[in-house]
Amino acid sequence: MSLPNGTARLAPFFAPLAALVCGLAVGEAHAAPIPTQITYSTSGSEPLKTSAGDVVFEFRPVTNGVATPGSTLRLGTILVHQATPGKGFSFDNAILRLTFGIGSINGEAVADPGATVSFDNIVNANVYEDGTLTGGLSTFHEVSGNAVLRTAGLNLTLEPVETAPLWNLSSEPSVVAVDVFARLEAAPVPEPSVLLIFAAAVGFGWRRLGSQRPRRS
């Protein structure tokens, strides 16, 4: 069965696109598989102290934590201390810089600069005379809302999980613990051959389509 003239002119364009689909399928088969287990560790800033030397807040990191893509993981815990018994204090926009690093993927050790990322968090808090506390934590500043790692043929994304707008008043008068969480997502990075197939197919298709257009006399 013959094709209409318009469809026939477009046929050379459809052929490379079909090749592109096949190439993508092959490329996906060779892309890095989504890991089932990721081992990670974190680190944080030095403790914030008052002028008298009392620790206001400190960060307790996670060492060799285990997570899977699509899950929520704990980055660490902020401890907010009462500085001096019977005296309250407050601080605004204190910067807590966190570093997240991948140690292994599916049991295979990772040694790659792209497997580590750092980002700033902002902490505000009021500690009252009885030691109770209210405050807030705003996470993942200066990284456009999330943090991206590229390693072992994968794009890994840490998406912030916001804490409550106000921390609840603590029943413990000396210290308040605030956990910091993030959601981990992963996607395979297409091999360069897949991108080359895409570029070649589109370019070839447009050239063939242009050659089929009638020329003005």
N, C-alpha and C positions, 0 to 999 in steps of 0.2 A: 504494500500500500504506500503510495507516495505521500509525502508530507506537504502541507501548505507552504507557500513560498516563505512566509515570515518565520515559520517554525524551522524550515530547512536552513535559513540563514543563521538561526541561533544554535543549531545542532553542534557546530564546532566548539561553541562555548560550553555546552553542557558536557561534552566529552571530558575535558580536563577537570571539570568539577567532580565528575564521577570518579576520576582517578584520585582526586583530592580526598574524597570520602574513604576510598580504599586505603590511601596512604595514612590517613589519620587513624584508621582502625589498626593498621600494622604498628604505627607509632605508639598507640596506647598499649599495645601488647608488650612493647619493650620499655615503657615508662616504669619508673620506680614504683613498686607496690606501696599502698598505704600501710604504714607500720601498725603493728598490734600493740607495741609497748615502747614507750619513750621514757628514758631515765633523765632527770633534770636536777639542777641545783640552782639556788639563788644566793645573792648577797645584797647587802644594803649599806646605807650611809652609817657613819659613825654616830654614836648616841648624841642627842641634843641635850645640852646642860644649861642650867641657870648660871648667873654670874657667881653664885656661891659654890658652884661645882656639883649641884644636885642634878641627877639624870632626869630629864623631862620625858623624853621618849627614846626608845631603842627598838631596833628591828631584829627579830630572830628569824634567820633564813631557813630554807629547806635544803637538806643535803640528801642526794640520791632519792628524790621523790620519783614516783612512777605514775604515768598517765597514759591514756589512749586518746587518739583523735576523736573529737566529738564529745569530750568529757570536760568537766570543770575541775581545775586543779588549784591547790593552795600555793601561793607564792611565798608566804611567810606570815609572821604575826608581828604587829606593832604593839609594844607595851608602853602604856602611858602611866607615868608614876606621879604620885603626889610628891611635890618637891620638899616641903617642910611641913611637918604636922601642925595643923591649926592655921595654916596660911594657904590661901588659894592663889592661883596664877592662871594666865592664859597666854596663848601664842597664836598668831595668824599667819597663814600662808608659809608654814614651815615646809621646806623641800625635802622629800625623802626620795633618793635616787635608788632604784632597784636594778639589778642585773640578773637576767635569766639566761642560763646556758644549758645546752643539751649535752649529756654525757655519753649516751649510747642510744641506738635505735635497733630494736629487736636483738639486743645483746651484742651488737657490733659497736665498738667504741667510735666516737665521732671526734675528730680533731680538725675543725674547720672554723675560720673566723666568722663565717656566716651563721654559725650555730649559737652565737651569743648576741644578745641585744640588751640595751639599757634604756630606761625611761624614767621620767620624773613623776612623782606623786605629790599632791599638796595636802597637808594636814592642818586642820584648825581645831582647837580644843580649849575648853574652859574647865579647870579643876577647882571645885569649890572648897570652902573651909572644912567641910566634913569629909573631903576626899573623893566625893562623887564627881562624875565627869560627864560633859556633853561635848559633842564635836562632830566633825565630818571629814571624810576622806575623798578626794577627787583624784582619780587614777589616770595613768597613761597620757600625761601631757607631753607635747612636742613630738608625738609620733603619729599624728593624724588619727587618733582614736584607737589605734591598735598597733601591735608590734609584729613585724614580719621577719622570719628567719628563713634562710635558704641554705639547705645542706642535704647531702645524700640523695640528690635528685628530687627533693621535695620542697614545696612552699609550705611553711608552717606559720600559722597566724595565732597570736595571743589576743583575744578580745576581752576588754575589761568587763568584770562583773561588779557593778557599783555596790558599795555598802549602803546601808540605810542613810537617809539624809541627816538624821541625828542619831548618834549612838545613844543607847539606853543608859539611864543612870545606873551606875555600878553598885552592886551590893557589897563589893569588896572595897574598903576605903583606901587601900594603899596602891593598887595598880589595876588598870583596865587593859584587857587584851582584845585587839581588833585584828581579825584575820583578813588577808588580802587574797582575792581569788581572781582567776582569769579562765576563759574558755579556750581550749586548744582545738584548732582545726588544721587539717592537712590536705594537700592536693598534690598529685604528681606533676613534675615539670616536663612538658613535652620535649622529646629529643630534637636537636637542631634539624635532623633530616625531615621531621614533620613540618617545621616552619619553611624549609626550602621547598617542599612539595606544594605548600599553600601558595607561596610567592610565585613559583613557576606556573602553577595551574591558572592562577588569576591573570598573570601577565600574558600567557599564551592565549587564553580565552579572549581577552580584550583585543589582542592583535588580530586574531582570526575573525572576530566579530566586525572589527573596523574594515577588514579587507573585503567583507561581503556587502558593505554599503555601496549603493550605486553612486558612481561619480557623475558630477555635473559636466555637461559638455561645454 
